[in-house]
C-alpha cells in the first residue's frame, strides 16, 4: 500500500523523523519564520484557487447567457 506521492509507510516514517530532527534543530526565531512562510504560502494558494473558481463561474455565466440568447 502506498501513500501520498507513492511513498511506502516506512519511507514516510523516515521522512517524518528527518523533518522532526530538522525542526528540533531550528531556533525559535527560525521556527516562527518558517511557520509564517508556510502560512503565507497557504494563503496565496487559497487566493489563487478562489480567483480560478471566480473565473470559472464567470465563464459558466457567460456561456449560459449565450445559450439563453439562442
SELOKE-946494 format. One record per residue: x, z, y of N, C-alpha, C, O, CB in turn. Coordinates in nm, 2 decimals, padded with zeros to 4 digits. Atoms other than C-alpha are relative to their C-alpha. Glycine has a CB too. Layout:
// residues N
   n.xx   n.zz   n.yy  ca.xx  ca.zz  ca.yy   c.xx   c.zz   c.yy   o.xx   o.zz   o.yy  cb.xx  cb.zz  cb.yy
      X      Z      Y      X      Z      Y      X      Z      Y      X      Z      Y      X      Z      Y
...
This chain:
// residues 70
   n.xx   n.zz   n.yy  ca.xx  ca.zz  ca.yy   c.xx   c.zz   c.yy   o.xx   o.zz   o.yy  cb.xx  cb.zz  cb.yy
  00.08  00.00 -00.12  00.00  00.00  00.00  00.09  00.00  00.12  00.18  00.08  00.13 -00.10  00.12  00.00
 -00.08  00.01 -00.12  00.14 -00.10  00.34 -00.09  00.05  00.12 -00.21  00.05  00.11  00.05 -00.14  00.03
  00.07 -00.04 -00.12  00.05  00.04  00.68  00.03 -00.10  00.11  00.07 -00.21  00.09  00.05  00.14  00.04
 -00.02  00.09 -00.11  00.08 -00.10  01.03  00.13 -00.07  00.00  00.23 -00.01 -00.04 -00.02  00.08  00.13
 -00.12  00.09  00.00  00.34 -00.38  01.07  00.06 -00.01 -00.14  00.18 -00.04 -00.15  00.10  00.06  00.09
 -00.05  00.02  00.13  00.37 -00.40  00.69  00.09  00.10 -00.05  00.16  00.08 -00.15  00.06 -00.13 -00.01
 -00.09 -00.11  00.04  00.56 -00.07  00.66 -00.06  00.07 -00.12 -00.18  00.10 -00.13  00.03  00.09  00.11
  00.04 -00.09  00.11  00.55  00.13  00.34  00.00  00.15  00.05  00.07  00.18  00.15  00.10 -00.02 -00.12
  00.01 -00.14 -00.04  00.47  00.50  00.37  00.14  00.07  00.02  00.16  00.15  00.11 -00.08  00.08 -00.09
 -00.14 -00.06 -00.01  00.84  00.60  00.31  00.07 -00.05  00.12  00.14  00.03  00.19  00.08 -00.04 -00.12
 -00.07  00.06 -00.12  00.96  00.37  00.59 -00.06  00.07  00.12  00.01  00.10  00.22 -00.02 -00.15  00.00
  00.07 -00.06 -00.12  00.70  00.52  00.83  00.05  00.14  00.01  00.08  00.19  00.13 -00.15  00.00 -00.02
 -00.05 -00.14 -00.01  00.81  00.87  00.74  00.14  00.01  00.06  00.17  00.09  00.14  00.00  00.07 -00.14
 -00.14  00.00 -00.05  01.18  00.78  00.81 -00.01 -00.03  00.15  00.07  00.03  00.23  00.08 -00.11 -00.07
  00.01  00.03 -00.14  01.08  00.62  01.14 -00.05  00.12  00.08  00.00  00.15  00.19 -00.09 -00.12  00.02
  00.05 -00.11 -00.07  00.87  00.92  01.24  00.11  00.11  00.01  00.12  00.18  00.12 -00.12  00.06 -00.08
 -00.10 -00.10  00.00  01.16  01.15  01.15  00.11 -00.03  00.11  00.16  00.05  00.18  00.07  00.02 -00.13
 -00.10  00.05 -00.10  01.40  00.94  01.36 -00.05  00.02  00.14  00.02  00.06  00.23  00.03 -00.15 -00.02
  00.06 -00.02 -00.14  01.16  00.94  01.66  00.00  00.15  00.04  00.02  00.18  00.15 -00.14 -00.06  00.00
  00.00 -00.14 -00.03  01.13  01.32  01.63  00.14  00.05  00.04  00.15  00.13  00.13 -00.05  00.08 -00.12
 -00.14 -00.04 -00.03  01.51  01.36  01.63  00.03 -00.05  00.14  00.09  00.02  00.22  00.10 -00.06 -00.10
 -00.02  00.06 -00.14  01.53  01.13  01.94 -00.07  00.09  00.10 -00.01  00.12  00.20 -00.04 -00.15  00.01
  00.08 -00.08 -00.09  01.25  01.32  02.11  00.06  00.14  00.03  00.07  00.18  00.14 -00.14  00.02 -00.05
 -00.06 -00.13 -00.01  01.42  01.66  02.04  00.13  00.00  00.08  00.17  00.10  00.14  00.02  00.06 -00.13
 -00.13  00.01 -00.07  01.75  01.53  02.19 -00.02 -00.02  00.15  00.08 -00.01  00.22  00.08 -00.11 -00.06
  00.02  00.03 -00.14  01.59  01.44  02.52 -00.02  00.13  00.08 -00.06  00.23  00.03 -00.13 -00.08  00.02
  00.02 -00.12 -00.09  01.59  01.68  02.82 -00.15  00.00  00.04 -00.22 -00.10  00.02  00.09 -00.01  00.12
  00.14  00.00 -00.05  01.26  01.79  02.97 -00.03 -00.10  00.10 -00.14 -00.16  00.10 -00.03  00.14  00.06
  00.02  00.10 -00.10  01.30  01.56  03.26 -00.01 -00.14 -00.07 -00.09 -00.22 -00.02  00.12  00.00  00.10
  00.00  00.13  00.07  01.37  01.26  03.02 -00.13 -00.01 -00.07 -00.19 -00.12 -00.08  00.11 -00.01 -00.10
  00.13  00.01  00.07  01.06  01.35  02.82 -00.11 -00.03  00.10 -00.20 -00.11  00.07 -00.03  00.14 -00.07
  00.10  00.02 -00.10  00.85  01.37  03.13  00.00 -00.15  00.05 -00.10 -00.21  00.06  00.02  00.09  00.13
 -00.01  00.14 -00.05  00.98  01.03  03.25 -00.05 -00.10 -00.11 -00.12 -00.20 -00.08  00.15 -00.03  00.03
  00.04  00.09  00.11  00.92  00.87  02.90 -00.15  00.01 -00.01 -00.22 -00.10 -00.03  00.07  00.05 -00.13
  00.15 -00.01  00.01  00.56  01.01  02.89 -00.07 -00.08  00.11 -00.17 -00.14  00.09 -00.04  00.14  00.00
  00.06  00.07 -00.12  00.49  00.88  03.24  00.01 -00.15 -00.02 -00.09 -00.22  00.01  00.08  00.04  00.13
 -00.01  00.14  00.03  00.62  00.54  03.14 -00.10 -00.05 -00.10 -00.16 -00.16 -00.09  00.15 -00.04 -00.04
  00.10  00.04  00.10  00.41  00.53  02.83 -00.14  00.00  00.05 -00.22 -00.09  00.02  00.01  00.10 -00.12
  00.13  00.00 -00.06  00.10  00.63  03.03 -00.02 -00.12  00.09 -00.12 -00.19  00.09 -00.02  00.13  00.07
  00.01  00.12 -00.09  00.17  00.36  03.29 -00.02 -00.13 -00.08 -00.10 -00.21 -00.04  00.13 -00.01  00.08
  00.01  00.12  00.08  00.21  00.10  03.01 -00.15  00.00 -00.06 -00.20 -00.11 -00.07  00.10  00.01 -00.12
  00.14  00.00  00.05 -00.13  00.21  02.86 -00.10 -00.04  00.11 -00.19 -00.11  00.08 -00.03  00.14 -00.06
  00.09  00.03 -00.11 -00.30  00.19  03.20  00.01 -00.15  00.03 -00.09 -00.22  00.04  00.04  00.08  00.12
 -00.02  00.15 -00.03 -00.15 -00.16  03.26 -00.07 -00.08 -00.11 -00.14 -00.18 -00.08  00.15 -00.03  00.01
  00.06  00.07  00.11 -00.26 -00.27  02.91 -00.16  00.00  00.01 -00.22 -00.10 -00.01  00.04  00.06 -00.13
  00.15 -00.01 -00.01 -00.62 -00.14  02.96 -00.05 -00.08  00.12 -00.16 -00.14  00.11 -00.04  00.15  00.02
  00.04  00.08 -00.12 -00.64 -00.30  03.31  00.00 -00.15 -00.03 -00.09 -00.22  00.01  00.09  00.03  00.12
 -00.01  00.14  00.04 -00.53 -00.63  03.16 -00.12 -00.04 -00.09 -00.18 -00.15 -00.08  00.13 -00.03 -00.07
  00.11  00.02  00.09 -00.79 -00.60  02.89 -00.13 -00.01  00.08 -00.22 -00.10  00.05 -00.01  00.11 -00.11
  00.12  00.00 -00.08 -01.06 -00.53  03.15 -00.01 -00.13  00.07 -00.12 -00.20  00.08  00.00  00.12  00.10
  00.00  00.13 -00.07 -00.96 -00.84  03.35 -00.03 -00.11 -00.09 -00.11 -00.20 -00.06  00.14 -00.02  00.07
  00.02  00.10  00.10 -00.96 -01.05  03.04 -00.15  00.00 -00.04 -00.21 -00.11 -00.04  00.08  00.02 -00.13
  00.14  00.00  00.04 -01.31 -00.93  02.94 -00.09 -00.04  00.12 -00.19 -00.11  00.10 -00.04  00.14 -00.04
  00.08  00.04 -00.12 -01.44 -00.98  03.30  00.00 -00.15  00.01 -00.10 -00.21  00.04  00.06  00.06  00.13
 -00.02  00.15 -00.01 -01.31 -01.34  03.29 -00.09 -00.06 -00.11 -00.16 -00.16 -00.09  00.14 -00.04 -00.02
  00.08  00.05  00.11 -01.49 -01.39  02.95 -00.15  00.01  00.04 -00.22 -00.09  00.02  00.02  00.08 -00.13
  00.14 -00.02 -00.04 -01.82 -01.25  03.09 -00.04 -00.11  00.10 -00.14 -00.17  00.10 -00.02  00.14  00.05
  00.02  00.10 -00.11 -01.79 -01.48  03.40 -00.02 -00.14 -00.06 -00.10 -00.21 -00.02  00.11  00.01  00.10
  00.01  00.13  00.07 -01.73 -01.78  03.17 -00.13 -00.01 -00.08 -00.19 -00.12 -00.07  00.12 -00.01 -00.09
  00.12  00.01  00.07 -02.02 -01.70  02.95 -00.12 -00.01  00.09 -00.21 -00.09  00.06 -00.02  00.13 -00.09
  00.11  00.01 -00.10 -02.25 -01.66  03.25  00.00 -00.14  00.06 -00.11 -00.20  00.08  00.02  00.10  00.12
 -00.01  00.13 -00.05 -02.12 -01.99  03.39 -00.06 -00.10 -00.10 -00.14 -00.19 -00.06  00.14 -00.04  00.03
  00.06  00.09  00.10 -02.20 -02.17  03.06 -00.15  00.02 -00.02 -00.22 -00.08 -00.03  00.07  00.03 -00.14
  00.14 -00.03  00.01 -02.54 -02.00  03.04 -00.07 -00.07  00.12 -00.17 -00.14  00.10 -00.03  00.15  00.00
  00.06  00.07 -00.11 -02.62 -02.13  03.39  00.00 -00.15 -00.02 -00.10 -00.22  00.02  00.07  00.04  00.13
 -00.01  00.15  00.02 -02.50 -02.48  03.30 -00.11 -00.04 -00.10 -00.18 -00.14 -00.09  00.14 -00.04 -00.06
  00.10  00.03  00.10 -02.73 -02.47  02.99 -00.14  00.01  00.05 -00.23 -00.07  00.02  00.02  00.09 -00.13
  00.13 -00.02 -00.06 -03.02 -02.34  03.19 -00.04 -00.12  00.09 -00.16 -00.16  00.10 -00.01  00.13  00.09
  00.03  00.11 -00.09 -02.99 -02.64  03.42 -00.03 -00.13 -00.08 -00.08 -00.23 -00.02  00.12 -00.03  00.10
  00.02  00.12  00.09 -03.01 -02.89  03.13 -00.14 -00.01 -00.04 -00.17 -00.11 -00.11  00.09  00.00 -00.12
